[in-house]
């Protein structure tokens, strides 16, 4: 699946106007998704799933972006859980895993196409994601997923988690 140029430009523009979580906000990520917290802070940890150059979480304070995302992916605004971004350099990867919480939908959306490698697999099936705006939706809590190593360039991807369960924190 692919977003139009207009849609992807809108998302990128809105992300520029969306605050990144403060260290105070990140304490909630640390308690509920410790491996993501360690990745954001580039802290080495045992059995690292993500090998990225940069990772950060956006707050959910941009109502325009939140409404667009929820409308585009057919979700209630109440189910929007997190929006985060991963930048993979050459050699970066995401090992095969399931997410460790009760998400019912994960959206992986490419914000760049200046890379080679980095193939996305869900339950062992390759999902072509090579062009700006390509995306895939799946259940990250139930489906095994991975990104093979980047062989050249930079892979920039936006990850959106939706959950029916209320988080222990609110960033809206």
DRENMAR-124310 format. One record per residue: x, y, z of N, C-alpha, C, O in turn; residue in one letter. Coordinates in steps of 0.1 Angstrom, whole numbers. Layout:
# DRENMAR-124310
SEMI    n.xx    n.yy    n.zz   ca.xx   ca.yy   ca.zz    c.xx    c.yy    c.zz    o.xx    o.yy    o.zz   rest
SEMI       X       Y       Z       X       Y       Z       X       Y       Z       X       Y       Z      A
...
***
This chain:
# DRENMAR-124310
SEMI    n.xx    n.yy    n.zz   ca.xx   ca.yy   ca.zz    c.xx    c.yy    c.zz    o.xx    o.yy    o.zz   rest
SEMI       8     -12       0       0       0       0       9      12       0      20      12       4      X
SEMI       3      23      -5      11      35      -6       3      48      -4      -8      49      -9      X
SEMI       9      57       3       2      70       5       5      79      -8      16      77     -14      X
SEMI      -4      88     -11      -1      97     -22      10     107     -18      13     108      -6      X
SEMI      16     114     -28      26     124     -25      20     134     -16      27     139      -7      X
SEMI       8     138     -18       2     149     -10       0     144       5       3     152      14      X
SEMI      -4     131       6      -5     126      20       8     125      27       9     129      39      X
SEMI      18     120      20      31     118      27      37     132      30      43     134      41      X
SEMI      36     142      21      41     155      24      33     161      36      40     168      44      X
SEMI      20     159      37      13     164      48      18     158      61      20     165      71      X
SEMI      20     145      62      25     138      74      39     144      78      41     147      89      X
SEMI      48     145      68      61     149      71      61     164      76      68     167      86      X
SEMI      52     172      70      51     186      75      45     186      89      50     194      97      X
SEMI      35     178      92      29     178     105      39     172     116      39     177     127      X
SEMI      47     163     112      57     158     121      67     169     125      72     169     136      X
SEMI      70     178     116      79     189     119      73     198     129      80     205     136      X
SEMI      60     198     131      52     206     140      48     198     153      40     203     161      X
SEMI      53     186     154      49     178     165      60     176     175      71     172     171      X
SEMI      58     179     188      69     178     198      74     164     200      66     154     199      X
SEMI      86     163     202      92     150     206      91     148     221      91     158     228      X
SEMI      89     136     226      87     134     240      99     139     248     110     138     244      X
SEMI      95     146     259     106     150     268     111     138     276     105     127     276      X
SEMI     121     140     284     127     130     292     116     126     303     115     114     307      X
SEMI     108     135     307      98     133     317      87     123     311      83     113     317      X
SEMI      83     126     298      74     117     291      80     103     289      73      93     290      X
SEMI      93     103     287     100      90     284     100      80     296     102      68     294      X
SEMI      98      85     308      98      76     319      87      66     318      88      55     323      X
SEMI      76      70     311      65      61     309      68      50     299      65      39     300      X
SEMI      76      54     289      80      45     279      90      35     286      90      23     283      X
SEMI      99      41     294     109      32     301     102      21     309     106      10     310      X
SEMI      91      25     316      84      15     325      76       5     317      75      -6     321      X
SEMI      71       9     305      62       0     298      69      -7     286      65     -18     282      X
SEMI      79      -1     280      86      -6     268     101      -3     270     106       5     262      X
SEMI     107     -10     279     121      -7     283     130      -8     271     139       0     270      X
SEMI     128     -18     263     137     -20     251     137      -8     242     147      -4     236      X
SEMI     125      -1     241     124      11     232     131      23     239     137      31     232      X
SEMI     129      24     252     136      34     259     151      33     258     158      43     255      X
SEMI     157      21     259     171      19     258     175      23     243     186      28     241      X
SEMI     167      19     233     170      22     220     171      37     217     180      42     211      X
SEMI     161      44     222     160      59     221     173      65     226     178      75     220      X
SEMI     178      60     237     189      66     244     203      59     240     213      62     246      X
SEMI     202      51     229     214      44     224     222      37     236     234      37     236      X
SEMI     214      31     245     221      24     256     222       9     252     211       3     249      X
SEMI     234       3     251     235     -11     248     227     -19     258     227     -17     270      X
SEMI     220     -30     252     213     -39     261     213     -53     255     215     -55     243      X
SEMI     212     -62     264     212     -77     260     202     -80     250     190     -75     251      X
SEMI     205     -88     240     196     -93     230     188     -81     223     176     -82     222      X
SEMI     196     -71     219     190     -59     213     182     -63     200     187     -69     191      X
SEMI     169     -59     200     161     -62     189     163     -52     178     164     -55     166      X
SEMI     164     -39     181     166     -28     172     180     -24     171     186     -22     182      X
SEMI     185     -22     159     198     -16     157     196      -4     148     197      -5     136      X
SEMI     193       7     154     190      19     146     200      30     150     207      30     160      X
SEMI     202      40     141     210      51     143     203      61     153     209      66     162      X
SEMI     190      63     151     182      72     159     168      66     161     163      59     152      X
SEMI     162      70     172     149      66     175     143      76     184     149      80     194      X
SEMI     131      80     181     124      89     191     109      88     190     103      83     180      X
SEMI     102      92     201      88      91     201      82     106     201      88     115     206      X
SEMI      72     107     193      65     120     193      54     120     204      48     110     207      X
SEMI      51     132     209      39     133     218      27     132     209      28     133     197      X
SEMI      15     130     215       3     129     208      -5     143     209     -17     143     210      X
SEMI       3     154     209      -3     167     211      -7     174     198     -13     185     198      X
SEMI      -4     168     186      -8     174     173     -21     168     169     -22     157     162      X
SEMI     -32     174     172     -46     169     169     -48     167     154     -54     158     150      X
SEMI     -42     176     146     -44     176     132     -38     163     126     -44     156     118      X
SEMI     -26     160     131     -19     148     127     -26     135     132     -28     126     125      X
SEMI     -30     136     145     -37     124     151     -49     121     143     -52     109     140      X
SEMI     -57     131     140     -70     128     133     -67     123     119     -74     114     114      X
SEMI     -57     128     112     -54     123      99     -50     109      99     -55     101      91      X
SEMI     -41     106     108     -36      92     110     -48      82     113     -49      72     107      X
SEMI     -56      86     122     -67      77     126     -77      75     115     -82      64     113      X
SEMI     -80      86     108     -89      85      97     -83      76      86     -90      68      80      X
SEMI     -70      79      82     -64      71      72     -63      56      74     -65      48      65      X
SEMI     -61      53      87     -59      39      90     -71      32      97     -70      22     103      X
SEMI     -82      39      97     -95      34     101     -95      31     116    -100      20     120      X
SEMI     -90      39     124     -89      37     139     -96      49     146     -96      60     142      X
SEMI    -101      46     158    -106      56     167     -94      64     173     -84      58     175      X
SEMI     -96      76     175     -86      85     182     -82      79     195     -71      81     200      X
SEMI     -91      72     202     -89      66     215     -79      54     214     -74      50     224      X
SEMI     -77      49     202     -68      37     201     -54      41     197     -45      33     197      X
SEMI     -52      54     194     -38      59     191     -29      58     203     -32      64     213      X
SEMI     -19      49     202     -11      46     214       3      54     213       6      61     223      X
SEMI      10      52     203      23      59     201      26      62     186      21      55     177      X
SEMI      34      72     184      39      75     171      54      76     173      59      85     181      X
SEMI      62      68     167      76      69     168      84      67     155      78      62     145      X
SEMI      96      72     155     104      72     142     117      65     144     123      66     155      X
SEMI     121      57     134     133      49     135     141      53     122     136      53     111      X
SEMI     154      56     125     163      59     114     174      48     114     181      46     124      X
SEMI     174      40     103     184      29     102     195      34      92     192      38      81      X
SEMI     208      33      96     219      35      87     223      21      82     218      11      85      X
SEMI     233      22      73     239       9      68     242       0      79     249       4      89      X
SEMI     238     -13      78     240     -23      89     229     -23      99     228     -33     106      X
SEMI     220     -13      99     209     -13     109     199     -23     105     197     -27      93      X
SEMI     192     -28     115     182     -39     113     172     -39     125     175     -33     135      X
SEMI     162     -47     123     152     -50     134     150     -65     134     145     -70     125      X
SEMI     155     -71     144     154     -86     145     140     -91     146     131     -84     151      X
SEMI     138    -103     142     124    -109     143     119    -109     157     126    -114     166      X
SEMI     107    -104     158     101    -103     172      86    -100     171      81     -98     160      X
SEMI      80    -101     182      66     -96     184      67     -85     194      76     -85     203      X
SEMI      58     -75     193      58     -64     202      53     -70     216      45     -79     216      X
SEMI      58     -64     227      55     -69     240      44     -63     247      44     -62     259      X
SEMI      34     -59     240      22     -53     246      10     -56     237      11     -62     226      X
SEMI      -1     -51     241     -14     -55     234     -18     -45     224     -28     -39     225      X
SEMI     -10     -44     213     -13     -36     202     -22     -45     193     -20     -57     192      X
SEMI     -32     -39     186     -40     -46     177     -37     -42     162     -40     -49     153      X
SEMI     -30     -30     161     -25     -26     147     -13     -18     149     -11      -9     157      X
SEMI      -3     -22     140       9     -15     138      10     -10     124       7     -18     115      X
SEMI      13       2     122      15       8     108      30      11     107      36      18     116      X
SEMI      36       6      97      50       9      94      50      17      80      46      11      70      X
SEMI      55      30      81      53      39      69      67      44      66      74      51      74      X
SEMI      71      42      53      84      47      49      84      62      46      75      68      39      X
SEMI      94      69      52      95      84      50     107      87      42     111      98      39      X
SEMI     114      76      36     125      78      27     126      66      18     120      55      21      X
SEMI     133      68       7     135      56      -2     149      56      -7     152      51     -18      X
SEMI     158      63       0     172      64      -4     181      53       4     190      56      11      X
SEMI     177      40       2     184      30       9     183      17       1     174      16      -8      X
SEMI     191       7       4     191      -6      -2     190     -16       9     195     -13      20      X
SEMI     185     -28       6     183     -38      17     171     -34      25     162     -27      20      X
SEMI     171     -37      38     160     -33      47     147     -39      44     136     -33      46      X
SEMI     147     -51      38     134     -57      35     126     -60      47     131     -64      58      X
SEMI     113     -58      46     103     -60      57      97     -73      56      91     -77      45      X
SEMI      97     -81      67      91     -94      67      81     -95      78      83     -90      89      X
SEMI      69    -100      75      58    -102      85      54    -117      85      50    -122      74      X
SEMI      56    -124      96      54    -139      96      61    -146      84      55    -155      78      X
SEMI      73    -142      82      81    -148      72      78    -144      57      85    -149      48      X
SEMI      69    -135      55      65    -131      42      70    -117      39      68    -108      47      X
SEMI      78    -116      28      83    -103      24      72     -93      20      64     -97      12      X
SEMI      73     -81      25      63     -71      22      71     -59      15      79     -52      22      X
SEMI      69     -58       2      77     -47      -5      75     -33       1      63     -28       1      X
SEMI      85     -27       6      85     -14      11      98      -7       7     108      -7      14      X
SEMI      98      -2      -6     110       4     -11     108      19     -15     118      26     -18      X
SEMI      96      24     -16      93      37     -21      87      46     -10      80      42      -1      X
SEMI      91      59     -10      85      69      -1      70      67      -1      63      67     -11      X
SEMI      64      66      11      50      65      13      45      51      13      33      49      16      X
SEMI      53      41      10      49      27      12      46      24      26      53      29      35      X
SEMI      36      16      29      33      13      43      26      -1      43      22      -7      33      X
SEMI      27      -7      55      21     -20      58      14     -19      72      19     -13      81      X
SEMI       2     -26      73      -5     -26      86      -5     -41      90      -7     -50      82      X
SEMI      -3     -43     103      -3     -57     108      -5     -56     123      -5     -46     129      X
SEMI      -7     -68     129      -8     -68     144       5     -71     150      10     -83     151      X
SEMI      12     -61     154      26     -62     160      27     -70     172      37     -76     176      X
SEMI      15     -72     180      15     -80     192      14     -95     189      17    -103     198      X
SEMI       9     -98     177       7    -112     174      15    -117     162      19    -129     161      X
SEMI      19    -108     153      27    -112     141      42    -110     143      46     -99     148      X
SEMI      49    -120     140      64    -118     140      67    -109     128      62    -110     117      X
SEMI      76     -99     131      81     -90     121      95     -87     122     101     -88     133      X
SEMI     102     -83     111     116     -79     111     119     -71      99     112     -70      89      X
SEMI     130     -64     101     136     -56      90     150     -61      88     158     -61      97      X
SEMI     153     -66      76     166     -71      73     176     -60      73     172     -48      71      X
SEMI     189     -63      74     199     -52      75     199     -43      62     197     -47      51      X
SEMI     201     -30      65     203     -20      55     217     -22      49     226     -23      56      X
SEMI     218     -23      36     231     -26      29     237     -13      24     249     -12      22      X
SEMI     228      -2      22     233      11      18     223      21      20     211      19      18      X
SEMI     227      33      25     218      44      26     212      45      40     216      39      50      X
SEMI     201      53      41     194      55      53     179      52      51     172      57      42      X
SEMI     174      44      60     159      40      60     152      47      71     156      45      83      X
SEMI     143      56      68     136      64      77     121      59      77     115      60      67      X
SEMI     117      55      89     103      49      90      96      54     102     101      56     113      X
SEMI      83      57      99      74      61     110      66      49     114      60      42     106      X
SEMI      65      46     128      58      35     133      46      41     141      48      49     150      X
SEMI      35      35     139      23      40     146      17      27     153      14      17     146      X
SEMI      15      28     166       8      17     173      -6      21     178      -8      32     183      X
SEMI     -15      12     175     -29      14     180     -32       3     190     -27      -9     188      X
SEMI     -39       6     200     -42      -4     210     -56      -2     216     -60      10     218      X
SEMI     -63     -13     218     -77     -12     225     -75     -10     240     -84      -5     246      X
SEMI     -64     -13     245     -61     -12     259     -56       2     262     -49       8     254      X
SEMI     -61       8     273     -57      21     277     -42      20     282     -39      12     290      X
SEMI     -34      29     277     -20      30     282     -20      35     297     -30      41     301      X
SEMI      -9      32     304      -8      37     317      -4      51     317      -2      57     328      X
SEMI      -2      57     306       1      71     305      -7      78     294     -13      71     285      X
SEMI      -8      91     294     -15      98     284      -6     109     279      -1     117     287      X
SEMI      -4     110     266       4     120     261      -4     130     252       2     139     245      X
SEMI     -17     129     253     -25     138     245     -28     150     253     -35     159     248      X
***
